[in-house]
Amino acid sequence: MGRAVTEPSLLVPLYVHPGAEPGPWERLVRAAPALRGVVLNAADGPGQFPDPSFRAAAVRLRAAGVPVLGYVDTAYGRRPLRAAVADLRRHRRWYEVDGVFCDRVAVEAALLPHYRRLALFSRALGARTVVLNPGTHPDPGYAEVADLLVTFEGPWEAYRTARVPGWTADHLPSRFCHLVYGVPQEWAGLVARTAGRRGAAVHCAVPGNGENPWQTAP
């Protein structure tokens, strides 16, 4: 009997410049088979001008078979749709990203039409993966909009006691992601197991803390 194929389980937001800190990017290339995707975030988005270092990092990741996702801030639904779509256009043109990582996503049902339109435009622009990150459990309708929904982003101490609403059981675990920071190295495996028990097949656990904990590879 053949060995079962393990699905990629890590979604990595790596918010550090590859020119200044190439080490974490190199580790991601080596870890390619385990990666569901890597979020490329030049300047809370694509930035005003293309960055050769980010382009080179994106090329290497894609060559290793890793989907690259362009970071787009949605400001909890307050940012105009045209501005978010313009960011994705630049990501696609400059870095040839495979998908989009929409951050600071709203949770209210009233804003679902806004995110449906954003997902529609994103896919029309060539995004094969649309990730929505409210960082908590939103209205269940968001699970129908996203290919991958981030239902937890926060520190390890909060994750240890986090709760999961029953509606998540109506969806495949591959549709959910948990992003956890401030994780001691010896507990990284526990985060993966905990995410699995809570119905999320995708996760990321990093040791960082502070305003930008996503400066290290998991």
Secondary structure, 3 states (H helix, E strand, C coil): CCCCCCCCCEEEECCCCCCCCHHHHHHHHHCHHHEEEEEECCCCCCCCCCCHHHHHHHHHHHHCCCCEEEEEECHHHCCCHHHHHHHHHHHHHHHCCCEEEEECCCCCHHHHHHHHHHHHHHHHCCCCEEEEECCCCCCCCHHHHCCEEEEEEEEHHHHCCCCCCHHHHHCCHHHEEEEEECCCHHHHHHHHHHHHHCCCCEEEECCCCCCCCCCCCC
